Structures are given as structure tokens and as C-alpha cells.
Amino acid sequence: MNAVGIDVSKGKSTVTIRRPGDVVLMPPRDIPHTKSAINELIKQIQSLDGETKACMEHTGRYYEPLAAWLSDAGIFVSAVNPVLIRDFADDSLRSPKTDKADSKKIARYTLDRWAKLKQYGSMDKTRNQLKTMNRQFGFYMDQKTAMKNNLIIALLDQTYPGANDFFDSPARSDGSQKWVDFVYTYWHVDCVRGKSLSAFTEHYRKWCKHKGYNFSAEKAEKVYEASCDLIAVFPKDDNTKMLIRQAVAMLNTASETVENLRIKMDETASALPEYPVVMAMNGVGSTLGPQLMAEIGDVTRFTHREALTAFAGVDPGKNDSGKHVQKSVRTSKKGSPHLRRTLFQIMDGLIKRSPIDDPVYVFMDKKRAQGKPYYVYMTAGANKFLRIYYGRVREYFASLPETGEN
């Protein structure tokens, strides 16, 4: 048994190789993330006698290239949750936090958990790619929201107040939206009320035909009447026009990126074995489904349901000592905030649609009827949802050939 403990950081990794009996084959050594250095490490590992397993923490994105390189070379690689490494007993009162100490601790963890380590495989690469897409999706969604608020609050309220409320059409597949396209053309209230009603209606009709939107003479009249009663602060000049159109262009770019990522995430998620099971769950759609799968990852790495709810940070807290038992304890919130946000979006959708045949909604509705606060019943619903998710996906995996996903 050869345990390769790898503490990964940006640009380099610290590697220790040990055997049972506290035998050190290679003391902690820094390995730069270069092709020559990694190939030399691979040769050294492959030259060892007996079975070899390498282990590292899956923190950030730094571990992924090294895990892929070693895995492609035929070396058993396992990437584990850093919390497990941190909580692993080190039989020492001292707790040094250095790369060398961490690599030695990971090697000892590898020997201790030898039979339970899960191999990093091709599906892990797909999951990592999906997770990266989801993080980028969240980033661009935040950018889109900021740009939308900038357009409405900083600009439209000064040139065409309320124009964003004229239409409620959802975003198209390319990210475009009717109200955004409208204010690009009619960027100032005088662009509308400066015409007669008949002239604006005809201009609006041609605009709808050109942009592919439905035309309604009644809607045109309502927009015209509302525009005639508005007050604009900024003048109708080239500077104002430039500001509005530049903001619209930036918002459209962000919106297009978001929609492209949404489609790509769904395509990537469909390659994972649990996709049909997850997408069949109530409250999960083509957006939230891939996000959920991205943040949970391989469900088989969780030994039981409670491990998954703890990872999400929606497990009920406990505070018992002797005869003291605290009845109400906050949830741990030690898990992934990205997963909790996705879960709360799913719970919010269930609350709004109120499917009376869905066990998660019925459970939340019962808690709500008991007078529980919003955060309490939403967290309880997320906990129940994850338990159902865990059971259904694990059951589906068990029914697959070779009872595995890889």
C-alpha cells in the first residue's frame, strides 16, 4: 500500500508518499505544476511496488488539472471534501498549518480510509465542468441584474420613467426582452409623445414586425397615453441617447451570455446518469435542475442522507449536554451557499405553484400552518427535498448496469 498525499495550491503541490507502519517513501516535496515536473512525479509513482492511491482535497479549482493528469496516467486518484481532512484525527496536540504538514496528514488519511476512497473518473470531469458553468452563470446573472438596475434607476427614470413596466414578456432564447428593445428605439419619452397617436401607432407596428413581437393597437394607445403624462429630467439629445443605448447594449450582452450558459448547462447535465431522475422531480426545471446537479455532484460520495443535508447546510442543529437539551437550534449553514440558494429557489417555486400532491410542498405548508417562520419552513422543505433526492438517485444508480455511474 502506497499512499500519496497531495496538498494542492496555485502553481504547485506538496507531495508526500507513505506506507503503513509510518514508513516514508518520499518526504514532503514541492512539485511545480509544469509538464516536466508532473511527468517526473507520475514516473516515480508508477515505479512503486504494490497498490498505490493518491488523495487530495477538492478545494477551489486548483486540484482539477492535477487530478486529471494523474488519472489519465492510470493512477488511482481520489478528491475528498477538505472538511474530512481537517477533522481527521492527527494524534497530536500541535496543529501546524503548512503545506508539508497538510500533505503528510492527507497521506495518513489515505492509509486510514483506503477501502472507502472513491476514484476520480470521467464523470467527475463532466461534473466539474458543469459546476464551473454554474458559477459563471451566477456571476453573469449578478452582472445582468446590476446592469438592469443601472438602466432603470440611473437612466430610464431620468428619460422615460416606467418604460420598463410597459411589457412583461419573458426573455427570448437569445436573451432579448421586449421592454429592453423598446427603450433602445424609444429611448426618451419625447420619442413617443413627440408624434401623434396615429403616427406612433404606425411606427410601433412596423417596429413590432421588424423585431418579431406581437402588435396590439390597444397596447400602443396605452403606451402613448402613459407617455404623455410623464416627466423627463434629461433632455432629448445625443448624449442621453448614447447613455441609454450603451446601457442597453451591455445588458443585452449579459443577457445573451446568461441564456447561452443556461442552454449549455442543460446539455452538459443531460450527459450525467441521474439527469432523467432529477428532471422528473417537482420544482426542478431546465435551469434549476442542472444547477442542483452541479452543486451536489456525485451523490454516491455521501454515505447517508444526513451527509448530504449537512453538505448543503440545511441539517437541523443539535445542542445536548447531560440533562440539557436545547429544543430550537439554528441550522449549521456550514455547507455550500450556492446549493442552499438553488434549494431555496426550488422551494420558492413550490410555494408559488402549490402542488397539493407533492410531499415537499405539503410538508412546508404544514409547517407554515403551524406558524413557523419563513426561514424555518423553507429550510425544513429543503432538507426533505434533499432526502428524497438522495433516495431516488441512489435507487436509480443501483438499477443501472454494474451498479455504478462511471
C-alpha positions in Angstrom: 0.0 0.0 0.0 1.4 3.3 -1.1 -0.4 6.5 0.0 0.3 9.6 -2.0 -0.8 12.7 0.0 -1.1 15.8 -2.2 -1.7 19.3 -0.8 -2.7 21.3 -3.9 -2.2 25.1 -4.2 -1.9 27.6 -7.0 1.1 26.8 -9.2 2.4 23.9 -7.2 1.6 20.9 -5.0 3.3 19.5 -1.9 3.5 15.7 -2.2 4.2 13.0 0.5 4.4 9.3 -0.1 3.9 6.9 2.8 3.3 3.2 3.6 1.7 1.6 6.7 3.9 1.5 9.8 4.9 5.2 9.4 7.2 4.3 6.5 8.1 7.5 4.5 9.0 6.7 0.9 9.1 10.4 -0.1 9.2 13.2 2.4 7.1 16.4 1.6 8.3 17.8 -1.7 7.0 20.8 -3.7 6.1 19.8 -7.3 5.5 22.7 -9.6 2.6 22.5 -12.0 4.6 22.1 -15.1 4.6 19.3 -17.7 8.1 18.0 -16.9 7.6 18.1 -13.1 4.3 16.3 -13.2 5.6 13.6 -15.6 8.5 13.0 -13.3 6.1 12.6 -10.4 4.0 10.2 -12.4 7.0 8.1 -13.2 8.0 7.9 -9.6 4.5 6.9 -8.5 4.3 4.2 -11.2 7.7 2.8 -10.2 6.4 2.0 -6.7 5.8 -1.7 -5.7 2.3 -2.6 -4.7 -1.1 -0.8 -4.9 -0.9 3.0 -4.9 -3.6 5.5 -4.2 -3.3 9.3 -4.4 -5.5 11.6 -2.5 -6.1 15.4 -2.5 -8.7 17.9 -1.3 -11.2 19.2 -3.8 -10.8 22.9 -2.9 -11.4 25.6 -5.5 -10.3 24.7 -9.0 -6.6 24.1 -8.3 -6.9 20.4 -7.8 -8.7 19.6 -11.1 -5.7 19.7 -13.5 -3.5 17.6 -11.3 -6.3 15.1 -10.7 -6.9 14.8 -14.4 -3.2 14.4 -15.2 -2.7 11.6 -12.7 -6.0 9.9 -13.5 -5.2 9.9 -17.3 -1.8 8.3 -16.4 -3.7 5.3 -14.9 -3.1 6.3 -11.2 -5.9 5.9 -8.7 -6.8 9.4 -7.6 -9.4 10.5 -5.0 -10.5 14.0 -4.3 -12.2 14.4 -0.9 -14.0 17.1 1.0 -11.5 19.3 2.8 -13.7 19.2 5.9 -13.0 15.4 6.2 -9.2 16.0 6.1 -9.5 18.9 8.6 -11.5 16.8 11.1 -9.2 13.7 10.6 -7.6 12.8 14.0 -3.8 13.6 13.8 -2.9 12.1 17.2 -1.1 15.3 18.1 -1.8 18.4 20.3 0.0 20.5 17.8 -1.9 21.7 14.7 0.6 23.2 12.3 -0.9 24.6 9.2 1.8 24.3 6.5 1.8 22.6 3.1 4.2 20.0 4.3 2.1 19.1 7.4 -1.1 19.0 5.2 0.4 16.6 2.7 1.6 14.3 5.4 -1.9 14.4 7.0 -3.5 13.6 3.7 -1.2 10.7 3.2 -2.2 9.3 6.7 -5.8 9.9 5.8 -5.4 7.9 2.6 -4.0 4.9 4.5 -6.7 5.1 7.1 -9.6 5.4 4.6 -8.0 3.2 2.0 -11.0 1.0 1.3 -13.5 3.9 1.3 -11.8 6.2 -1.2 -13.7 6.9 -4.4 -11.8 7.1 -7.6 -11.8 10.3 -9.7 -13.2 9.5 -13.1 -14.6 10.8 -16.4 -17.9 11.8 -14.8 -16.0 13.9 -12.3 -14.6 15.9 -15.2 -18.2 16.5 -16.6 -19.4 17.4 -13.1 -16.5 19.9 -12.6 -17.3 21.5 -15.9 -21.0 21.7 -15.0 -20.1 23.3 -11.7 -17.8 25.8 -13.3 -20.6 26.7 -15.7 -23.0 27.2 -12.8 -20.6 29.5 -11.0 -20.2 31.5 -14.2 -23.9 31.5 -14.7 -24.3 33.0 -11.2 -21.7 35.6 -11.9 -23.3 36.8 -15.1 -26.7 36.7 -13.5 -25.4 39.2 -10.9 -23.9 41.3 -13.7 -27.2 41.2 -15.6 -29.1 42.3 -12.5 -26.7 45.2 -11.9 -26.9 46.3 -15.5 -30.7 46.1 -15.5 -30.9 48.2 -12.3 -28.4 50.7 -13.7 -30.5 51.1 -16.9 -33.8 51.5 -15.0 -32.7 53.5 -11.9 -29.8 55.6 -13.2 -31.0 56.3 -16.7 -34.6 55.5 -17.6 -36.0 57.1 -14.5 -34.5 60.3 -15.9 -35.6 59.9 -19.5 -38.6 57.6 -19.7 -39.9 56.7 -16.2 -41.8 53.4 -16.1 -41.0 52.3 -19.6 -39.7 49.0 -18.2 -43.2 48.2 -16.9 -44.9 48.6 -20.3 -44.2 44.9 -21.3 -43.8 41.8 -19.2 -42.7 39.4 -22.0 -40.1 36.9 -20.8 -36.6 36.8 -22.2 -36.1 35.1 -25.5 -33.6 32.3 -26.1 -31.1 34.9 -27.3 -31.6 36.9 -24.1 -33.5 39.8 -25.7 -36.6 41.2 -24.0 -39.3 43.4 -25.4 -39.1 46.3 -22.9 -35.3 46.5 -23.4 -35.6 46.6 -27.2 -38.4 49.1 -26.8 -36.3 51.6 -24.8 -33.4 51.2 -27.3 -35.6 52.6 -30.0 -37.8 54.9 -27.9 -35.0 56.0 -25.6 -36.7 59.2 -24.4 -40.4 59.9 -23.6 -40.4 62.6 -26.4 -39.6 59.9 -28.9 -43.2 58.8 -28.3 -45.2 61.8 -27.4 -43.4 63.9 -30.0 -45.6 62.1 -32.5 -49.3 62.0 -33.0 -51.1 58.9 -31.7 -51.7 57.6 -35.3 -48.1 58.2 -36.3 -46.7 56.5 -33.1 -49.1 53.5 -33.6 -47.9 53.0 -37.2 -44.2 53.4 -36.2 -44.8 50.9 -33.3 -46.5 48.5 -35.6 -43.5 48.5 -38.0 -41.1 48.1 -35.1 -43.0 45.1 -33.7 -42.9 43.5 -37.2 -39.2 44.1 -37.6 -38.4 42.8 -34.1 -40.8 39.8 -34.3 -43.1 41.0 -31.5 -46.9 40.8 -31.4 -48.6 44.1 -32.2 -51.6 45.5 -30.5 -53.2 48.8 -31.4 -54.7 48.9 -27.9 -51.3 48.5 -26.3 -49.9 51.2 -28.5 -52.6 53.6 -27.3 -52.0 52.8 -23.6 -48.2 53.4 -24.0 -48.9 56.7 -25.8 -51.4 57.9 -23.2 -49.0 57.0 -20.3 -46.1 58.7 -22.1 -47.9 61.9 -22.5 -48.2 62.3 -18.7 -44.6 61.5 -17.8 -41.8 63.9 -16.8 -38.3 63.5 -18.1 -35.3 65.1 -16.4 -32.6 64.6 -19.1 -33.1 66.4 -22.4 -33.7 64.6 -25.6 -30.2 64.9 -27.1 -27.3 62.8 -28.4 -25.6 62.5 -25.0 -28.8 61.0 -23.5 -29.3 58.7 -26.5 -25.7 57.5 -26.2 -26.1 56.7 -22.5 -29.3 54.7 -22.9 -28.2 52.7 -25.9 -24.8 51.9 -24.4 -26.5 50.6 -21.3 -29.0 48.6 -23.3 -26.2 47.0 -25.4 -24.3 46.0 -22.2 -27.5 44.5 -20.7 -28.2 42.6 -23.9 -24.7 41.1 -24.0 -25.0 39.9 -20.4 -28.5 38.5 -21.1 -27.3 36.6 -24.2 -24.4 35.1 -22.2 -26.8 34.0 -19.4 -29.1 32.3 -21.9 -26.2 30.6 -23.7 -24.9 29.3 -20.4 -28.4 28.1 -19.4 -28.6 26.0 -22.6 -25.1 24.7 -22.3 -25.6 23.7 -18.7 -28.7 21.7 -19.6 -26.8 19.9 -22.4 -23.9 19.1 -20.1 -26.1 17.9 -17.3 -28.0 15.6 -19.7 -24.8 13.6 -20.1 -24.9 12.6 -16.3 -26.7 9.4 -15.4 -29.1 11.0 -12.8 -30.4 13.6 -15.2 -33.8 11.9 -16.0 -34.5 11.3 -12.3 -33.6 14.8 -11.2 -35.6 16.5 -14.0 -38.6 14.4 -13.1 -38.7 15.9 -9.6 -41.3 18.5 -8.8 -40.0 22.1 -8.8 -37.0 21.3 -10.9 -36.7 22.6 -14.5 -34.2 23.1 -17.2 -32.4 25.8 -15.2 -32.6 24.7 -11.6 -32.1 21.0 -12.4 -28.6 21.5 -13.8 -27.7 23.9 -11.1 -28.8 21.4 -8.5 -26.7 18.6 -10.1 -23.7 20.9 -10.4 -23.7 21.8 -6.7 -24.5 18.3 -5.3 -22.1 16.5 -7.6 -21.8 12.7 -7.3 -24.4 11.7 -4.7 -22.7 8.4 -4.1 -19.9 10.2 -2.3 -22.4 10.8 0.6 -22.7 7.8 2.8 -26.2 8.6 4.0 -28.9 11.3 3.7 -27.7 13.2 6.6 -24.3 13.7 5.0 -26.0 15.4 2.0 -28.2 17.7 4.1 -25.1 18.6 6.2 -23.2 19.4 3.0 -26.0 21.7 2.0 -26.1 23.3 5.5 -29.8 22.6 5.9 -29.4 19.9 8.6 -31.1 20.7 12.0 -28.7 21.8 14.6 -28.3 20.0 18.0 -27.1 21.2 21.4 -27.4 18.5 24.0 -25.2 18.1 27.1 -26.2 15.9 30.1 -29.7 16.8 31.1 -29.7 20.0 29.0 -31.5 19.6 25.7 -32.0 22.8 23.6 -35.2 22.5 21.6 -34.5 25.0 18.9 -31.1 25.2 17.4 -30.1 27.0 14.2 -29.1 25.0 11.2 -25.4 24.5 10.7 -25.1 26.6 7.4 -21.6 25.1 7.1 -22.3 23.7 3.6 -22.4 25.2 0.2 -24.2 28.6 0.0 -24.6 28.0 -3.8 -26.5 24.8 -3.1 -28.7 26.4 -0.5 -29.6 29.3 -2.8 -30.6 26.8 -5.5 -32.7 24.8 -3.0 -34.5 27.9 -1.8 -35.3 28.8 -5.4 -36.9 25.4 -5.8 -38.8 25.7 -2.5 -40.0 29.2 -3.6 -41.3 27.7 -6.8 -43.2 25.0 -5.0 -44.7 27.6 -2.6 -45.9 29.7 -5.5 -47.4 26.8 -7.6 -48.7 24.9 -4.5 -48.8 21.3 -6.0 -51.1 19.6 -3.4 -49.8 16.1 -4.4 -46.1 17.0 -3.8 -44.8 15.7 -0.4 -42.3 18.6 0.0 -44.9 21.3 -0.6 -47.4 19.5 1.8 -44.6 19.3 4.4 -43.8 23.1 4.1 -47.4 24.0 4.0 -48.0 22.1 7.3 -45.0 23.9 8.9 -46.4 27.2 7.6 -49.8 26.5 9.0 -48.2 25.8 12.4 -46.9 29.4 12.4 -43.3 28.6 11.7 -41.2 31.5 10.4 -40.4 31.7 6.7 -36.8 30.6 7.0 -37.7 27.6 9.2 -40.2 26.1 6.9 -38.2 26.8 3.8 -35.1 25.1 5.4 -37.2 22.2 6.5 -38.6 21.8 3.0 -35.0 21.9 1.5 -34.0 19.2 4.0 -36.9 17.0 3.0 -36.3 17.6 -0.7 -32.6 16.6 -0.4 -33.6 13.4 1.4 -36.0 12.5 -1.4 -33.3 13.4 -4.0 -30.7 11.2 -2.3 -33.1 8.2 -2.1 -34.3 8.4 -5.7 -30.9 9.0 -7.3 -29.2 6.2 -5.2 -32.0 3.8 -6.1 -31.7 4.7 -9.8 -27.9 4.2 -9.7 -28.4 0.8 -8.1 -30.7 -0.2 -11.0 -28.1 0.7 -13.6 -25.8 -2.0 -15.1 -22.7 -2.6 -13.0 -24.4 -0.5 -10.3 -22.3 2.5 -10.8 -22.3 5.8 -12.7 -18.8 5.6 -14.2 
